[in-house]
Amino acid sequence: MRARKGFTYGVTQEELRRHNLSTLLRYVHQHGPTSRAVLTASMNLNRSTIGALTADLSSAGLVEEELPGQHLGAGRPSLVVVPRAAHVYALAYMIGVDFVVAARVGLGGQVLDRRELYRPRGDYDLEDVMGHLERFTGELLSSEDIPPGAFCAGVGAAVPAAVRNSDGMLRFVPNMNWDDWGDAPLGDILHRRLVETFGIQAPVAVGNDADLGALAERTRGVAVGCDDLVYIVGEVGVGAGVIAGGEAMSGHDGYAGEVGHMVVNPSGRLCRCGARGCWETEIGEPAILAAAGHADGRRATVAELVAEAAAGDEKSVRALEHIGGWIALGVANIVTVFNPSMVIFGGLFGDVFPGIQGQIRTNLLSGSLGVVREGVRLVTPGLGADSTLIGAAEKAFEPLLADPLGFVSAMAAMPAPSSRVP
Amino acid sequence: MRARKGFTYGVTQEELRRHNLSTLLRYVHQHGPTSRAVLTASMNLNRSTIGALTADLSSAGLVEEELPGQHLGAGRPSLVVVPRAAHVYALAYMIGVDFVVAARVGLGGQVLDRRELYRPRGDYDLEDVMGHLERFTGELLSSEDIPPGAFCAGVGAAVPAAVRNSDGMLRFVPNMNWDDWGDAPLGDILHRRLVETFGIQAPVAVGNDADLGALAERTRGVAVGCDDLVYIVGEVGVGAGVIAGGEAMSGHDGYAGEVGHMVVNPSGRLCRCGARGCWETEIGEPAILAAAGHADGRRATVAELVAEAAAGDEKSVRALEHIGGWIALGVANIVTVFNPSMVIFGGLFGDVFPGIQGQIRTNLLSGSLGVVREGVRLVTPGLGADSTLIGAAEKAFEPLLADPLGFVSAMAAMPAPSSRVP
């Protein structure tokens, strides 16, 4: 339905129907149970069309209709269209240098069940992480909460890496062991393991953690209704997910938003990427802890630094100001280049944000470019630390949401898997 | 037809027809005369639908159908759909610190007639520029080449400024006299003058010069078919137009792409914008000429510098290398952040490009990010110095192209203008 790629495509009746089914299912996925009357108004379609679309989605097992709990007005109550959250779910994975998280997320975006492992940072190899994911997946799929007839509609995995969009290949995994993770076709690997071990044939999508965080915050977080935003996230490294004009900005290959590797200080430190003066060298966790005189690498210490500064500790105040200056400089670059209406500070930036937001704001407003930067909102994630996990689920649901009936037909036509959960 | 703004809109039959009319008219506007057979295949619609759409556009006076000149195959020849270039035109204006250009551009993108003034740089005030535009417009509209019944479908103006997309207000005009140009509602001013003097009631669109250059290069220049590109342009200042995922990236207010004001050297020179170390301070024309030991500010000297370096002049070689290093640094930042498949070097960057492209490429490929930057193509504009002017025409045609029949109806319903070209 998008008029892209040189504007050459017309739209057929069949595509119109697919678009409208997709739009309706997206609506209830994003907004939750919604009456037919609200859908009619929101989607700008007439009642009979909404009725027909709902009936189709209901027959496919994706939504159900309920009488509203309370009905105060005159006339027949408008039926409420409800996403079948328990029956249609995604598996969402979040992989980091010190954690592995797996969750079962229902249509509608609710985390139904989760397993997680937090551990010291390490060069954990791919097989180690796969082992944990497999164990967690087995536990999630064995739950007695899963009703008969439920199915997995998609699998999404978030990784701190540049992910090639054509095939889910990892191309730049700065904080993992490159020999093991580099150029790993993670999507293929996950798909094969899920088919072989659990008989799960759903499509697998792999995405960059910051990109998925941005997607989740726009779908059901702090940025609902916001068409232009940048979600910056810092842990060891620094990255960003960008939404421009209402669309995730992936770039040609999927690598857009590597803001941590903007060079902002050519006479500065050498970065792990090989360049000198990348933004990440001035504001990544190692830089923050070094400025604060900490060096033990525990994540908690960044929060401690902020608390110490808030309590008036001189050294911590100066350290935070120093880091704040560099963060402010890069944020100004990002705002100047993308002109977002919102910048979301995720990961450790969320921790330091309360102490430096004034500094960031002052820098944005300074100079004659202030006038084009004054409107931007600076916020922390609405979904907290779960942005990325929820984003992985959103990405997992995408093929179903894009073509609900086509997707269900294709799933039904697949050969029976050779094995099941025990 | 776009599923934007929170995915809430369905599509009606009427919108489907509008989309298909728009797509067909865009196709012949972009590709020129096209047979019904090719349209059927390209638009993925059936023959009778293409026939009906063509008939509608023909009745509205936007296209005409012709028998092909040569017909070699069996069966009836497929009629060729031709945009009515002489009858449906745009007025395109290009405003710079040392030039004023006006052109009449036909549907299909051909420049039918033009007037231009090149002069020494100066703080020309708004009224001065308006005077030249008015005179040029009068000359263009008096041409005997304009057939009876022809109409102006839109007006586009390119300015070296940050332009607010909600109302065409100029917000940051770094190289013009701010007291005069700053916060000027240029779109309104142009519209009023065109109605009063010429009875032209067509919609007026104002855009940033780099944004319009990007649009033109993608529509009919070096970037046809390219969905992710950055067009960087340098004259006195430095800016960029960005297309991401096939859509012009405007940002929330229209200010996206101000890459000249990325800070890349915090210990560097003070920029006119008030910040220190903007990219523009290292690579704008003054910086290039200063590095070369030139200071007379004539544009030709940048080309001379490149020629001298090519001829082996040591000082020029070193100057070009120095500037090349800074250009390469910023281009790497741009590629890292946007992941385009193409970077187009416009304005004076086109002049220096031959001498520094090796340096830019080497820098892109260095370090571990090289793998995510290796695919980008580095090119100069296919439309040469006319990119921006053609882009202004493309922007002018946009309301007509978006809803051809609705646009023509609205134009027909307008009250007769109070005055005409004498």
Contacts between the chains, C-beta under 8 A, distances in Angstrom:
chain1	res1	chain2	res2	distance
A	1	B	1	6.0
A	1	B	2	7.7
A	1	B	3	6.1
A	1	B	11	7.1
A	2	B	1	7.6
A	2	B	2	6.5
A	2	B	3	7.5
A	2	B	246	7.7
A	3	B	1	5.9
A	3	B	2	7.3
A	3	B	19	7.0
A	3	B	22	7.5
A	3	B	23	6.3
A	4	B	227	7.0
A	4	B	245	7.5
A	4	B	246	4.0
A	4	B	247	7.8
A	5	B	225	7.5
A	5	B	227	6.8
A	5	B	246	6.2
A	6	B	30	7.2
A	6	B	224	7.0
A	6	B	225	5.8
A	7	B	23	5.8
A	7	B	26	4.4
A	7	B	27	6.6
A	7	B	30	6.9
A	8	B	23	7.1
A	8	B	27	6.2
A	8	B	42	4.8
A	8	B	43	6.1
A	9	B	23	6.6
A	9	B	43	6.1
A	9	B	44	5.5
A	10	B	19	7.5
A	10	B	20	4.6
A	10	B	23	5.3
A	10	B	24	7.4
A	10	B	43	3.9
A	10	B	44	5.8
A	10	B	45	4.0
A	10	B	49	7.2
A	11	B	1	7.0
A	11	B	11	7.8
A	11	B	16	5.5
A	11	B	19	5.4
A	11	B	20	6.2
A	11	B	23	8.0
A	12	B	44	7.3
A	12	B	45	6.6
A	13	B	16	7.6
A	16	B	11	5.4
A	16	B	13	7.6
A	16	B	16	5.1
A	19	B	3	7.0
A	19	B	10	7.4
A	19	B	11	5.4
A	20	B	10	4.6
A	20	B	11	6.2
A	22	B	3	7.5
A	23	B	3	6.3
A	23	B	7	5.9
A	23	B	8	7.1
A	23	B	9	6.6
A	23	B	10	5.3
A	23	B	11	8.0
A	24	B	10	7.3
A	26	B	3	8.0
A	26	B	7	4.5
A	27	B	7	6.7
A	27	B	8	6.1
A	30	B	6	7.3
A	30	B	7	6.9
A	42	B	8	4.8
A	43	B	8	6.1
A	43	B	9	6.1
A	43	B	10	3.9
A	44	B	9	5.5
A	44	B	10	5.8
A	44	B	12	7.3
A	45	B	10	4.0
A	45	B	12	6.6
A	49	B	10	7.2
A	162	B	372	5.1
A	171	B	371	5.4
A	171	B	372	5.4
A	172	B	368	6.4
A	172	B	369	6.2
A	172	B	371	6.4
A	172	B	372	5.4
A	174	B	368	7.2
A	178	B	368	7.8
A	224	B	6	7.0
A	225	B	5	7.5
A	225	B	6	5.7
A	227	B	4	6.9
A	227	B	5	6.8
A	227	B	252	7.1
A	228	B	251	5.6
A	228	B	252	4.1
A	244	B	244	5.5
A	244	B	245	7.8
A	244	B	247	7.7
A	244	B	249	4.9
A	244	B	251	7.3
A	244	B	256	7.4
A	245	B	4	7.5
A	245	B	244	7.8
A	245	B	247	5.4
A	245	B	248	8.0
A	245	B	249	6.5
A	245	B	250	6.9
A	246	B	2	7.7
A	246	B	4	4.1
A	246	B	5	6.3
A	247	B	4	7.8
A	247	B	244	7.7
A	247	B	245	5.4
A	247	B	247	6.8
A	249	B	244	4.9
A	249	B	245	6.5
A	249	B	249	7.4
A	249	B	338	7.7
A	250	B	245	6.9
A	250	B	339	7.4
A	251	B	228	5.6
A	251	B	244	7.3
A	251	B	338	5.9
A	251	B	339	2.4
A	251	B	340	6.7
A	252	B	227	7.1
A	252	B	228	4.1
A	252	B	339	5.6
A	252	B	340	6.1
A	252	B	341	3.8
A	252	B	375	7.0
A	252	B	376	7.9
A	253	B	339	5.9
A	253	B	341	7.9
A	253	B	372	6.8
A	253	B	375	6.5
A	254	B	339	7.3
A	255	B	339	4.2
A	255	B	372	4.3
A	256	B	244	7.4
A	256	B	337	6.9
A	256	B	338	5.7
A	256	B	339	4.1
A	257	B	337	6.7
A	257	B	339	7.9
A	258	B	336	4.8
A	258	B	337	6.7
A	258	B	339	7.8
A	258	B	369	7.0
A	258	B	372	7.3
A	259	B	336	7.8
A	259	B	337	5.9
A	261	B	336	5.0
A	261	B	369	5.7
A	262	B	262	7.3
A	262	B	333	4.7
A	262	B	336	6.3
A	262	B	337	6.2
A	263	B	264	6.3
A	263	B	329	5.6
A	263	B	332	6.9
A	263	B	333	5.9
A	264	B	263	6.3
A	264	B	264	6.4
A	264	B	266	7.0
A	265	B	265	7.9
A	265	B	266	6.2
A	266	B	264	7.0
A	266	B	265	6.2
A	266	B	329	6.5
A	267	B	267	6.8
A	271	B	367	7.8
A	272	B	368	7.5
A	273	B	367	4.8
A	273	B	368	5.0
A	273	B	369	5.0
A	274	B	366	6.2
A	274	B	367	2.8
A	274	B	368	5.6
A	274	B	369	7.5
A	275	B	332	7.6
A	275	B	366	7.2
A	275	B	367	5.0
A	275	B	369	7.3
A	329	B	263	5.5
A	329	B	266	6.6
A	332	B	263	6.8
A	332	B	275	7.6
A	333	B	262	4.6
A	333	B	263	5.9
A	336	B	258	4.8
A	336	B	259	7.8
A	336	B	261	5.0
A	336	B	262	6.3
A	337	B	256	6.9
A	337	B	257	6.8
A	337	B	258	6.7
A	337	B	259	6.0
A	337	B	262	6.2
A	337	B	337	6.5
A	338	B	249	7.7
A	338	B	251	5.9
A	338	B	256	5.6
A	339	B	250	7.4
A	339	B	251	2.4
A	339	B	252	5.6
A	339	B	253	5.9
A	339	B	254	7.3
A	339	B	255	4.2
A	339	B	256	4.1
A	339	B	257	7.9
A	339	B	258	7.8
A	340	B	251	6.7
A	340	B	252	6.1
A	341	B	252	3.8
A	341	B	253	7.8
A	366	B	274	6.2
A	366	B	275	7.2
A	367	B	271	7.9
A	367	B	273	4.8
A	367	B	274	2.8
A	367	B	275	5.0
A	368	B	172	6.4
A	368	B	174	7.2
A	368	B	178	7.8
A	368	B	272	7.5
A	368	B	273	5.0
A	368	B	274	5.6
A	369	B	172	6.2
A	369	B	258	7.1
A	369	B	261	5.7
A	369	B	273	5.0
A	369	B	274	7.5
A	369	B	275	7.3
A	371	B	171	5.4
A	371	B	172	6.4
A	372	B	162	5.1
A	372	B	171	5.3
A	372	B	172	5.4
A	372	B	253	6.8
A	372	B	255	4.3
A	372	B	258	7.3
A	375	B	252	7.0
A	375	B	253	6.5
A	376	B	252	7.9
